[in-house]
């Protein structure tokens, strides 16, 4: 094994001894959405985008109009 990999494994072993093993949860349990104000604002913001696919199969978002600053845009001070 390389020195970097051994160092990484040593760090993760120490973290596990301090914090315990990683918990992954039940993968069969459906995701519960909070439906709070932030999620509602995010859904409203996402309605301003369309998903496009290029000829190589890459997906990207294109703004379908310009609504101005959005409620989840942290660069905008309210």
Backbone torsions as a table, in degrees:
resi	resn	phi	psi	omega
1	UNK	NA	146.5	177.6
2	UNK	-75.4	160.0	-177.9
3	UNK	-64.3	-37.0	-179.8
4	UNK	-65.9	-42.0	179.0
5	UNK	-65.1	-41.8	178.1
6	UNK	-63.1	-39.9	177.8
7	UNK	-64.2	-42.6	178.4
8	UNK	-62.0	-45.4	-179.6
9	UNK	-63.8	-37.2	178.3
10	UNK	-63.2	-44.0	179.6
11	UNK	-63.4	-45.7	-178.7
12	UNK	-66.6	-34.7	176.3
13	UNK	-65.1	-40.4	178.4
14	UNK	-66.1	-42.0	178.5
15	UNK	-62.9	-40.9	178.9
16	UNK	-64.1	-37.2	179.5
17	UNK	-69.0	-27.9	179.3
18	UNK	-84.8	-48.8	-172.9
19	UNK	-99.5	-11.4	-177.3
20	UNK	89.3	173.1	-178.2
21	UNK	-68.9	155.6	178.2
22	UNK	-67.4	139.8	175.9
23	UNK	-105.3	132.7	-177.6
24	UNK	-104.1	-12.1	-178.8
25	UNK	73.2	-179.9	179.6
26	UNK	-88.4	112.8	-176.8
27	UNK	-72.3	-13.0	178.6
28	UNK	-87.2	-12.0	179.8
29	UNK	-77.4	130.3	179.7
30	UNK	-67.2	152.8	178.5
31	UNK	-72.0	131.8	178.0
32	UNK	-97.9	123.3	178.3
33	UNK	-92.5	141.9	-177.5
34	UNK	-76.1	-29.3	-174.4
35	UNK	53.6	42.7	177.3
36	UNK	-89.5	-177.9	-177.1
37	UNK	-60.1	-39.3	-179.4
38	UNK	-66.0	-43.1	179.6
39	UNK	-64.4	-40.6	177.6
40	UNK	-62.2	-43.2	178.7
41	UNK	-65.8	-39.2	179.0
42	UNK	-63.4	-43.6	178.6
43	UNK	-62.1	-39.6	178.1
44	UNK	-65.2	-40.1	178.5
45	UNK	-65.3	-40.3	-177.4
46	UNK	-68.6	-20.6	177.1
47	UNK	-66.4	-14.3	179.9
48	UNK	-86.6	6.0	-178.2
49	UNK	-125.2	146.6	171.6
50	UNK	-115.2	143.4	177.6
51	UNK	-91.0	124.6	178.6
52	UNK	-111.6	154.8	176.7
53	UNK	-126.5	127.9	179.9
54	UNK	-84.9	-179.2	-175.3
55	UNK	-66.1	-18.6	179.1
56	UNK	-95.5	2.4	177.6
57	UNK	90.3	6.0	178.0
58	UNK	-78.4	139.6	179.7
59	UNK	-102.7	143.3	176.5
60	UNK	-153.5	158.3	-177.7
61	UNK	-96.9	140.0	176.8
62	UNK	-125.3	127.8	178.8
63	UNK	-67.3	125.8	-177.0
64	UNK	-86.6	-10.3	171.2
65	UNK	-161.1	177.3	-179.8
66	UNK	-114.8	94.7	-177.1
67	UNK	-79.4	-2.3	-174.2
68	UNK	83.6	-163.3	-180.0
69	UNK	-61.1	140.5	-179.1
70	UNK	-99.6	162.6	-176.9
71	UNK	-70.5	-16.0	177.5
72	UNK	-107.2	14.1	177.6
73	UNK	-84.7	106.8	-175.2
74	UNK	-74.0	-12.1	177.3
75	UNK	-77.6	-13.0	179.9
76	UNK	-97.0	124.3	178.4
77	UNK	-89.1	128.2	179.4
78	UNK	-94.4	NA	NA
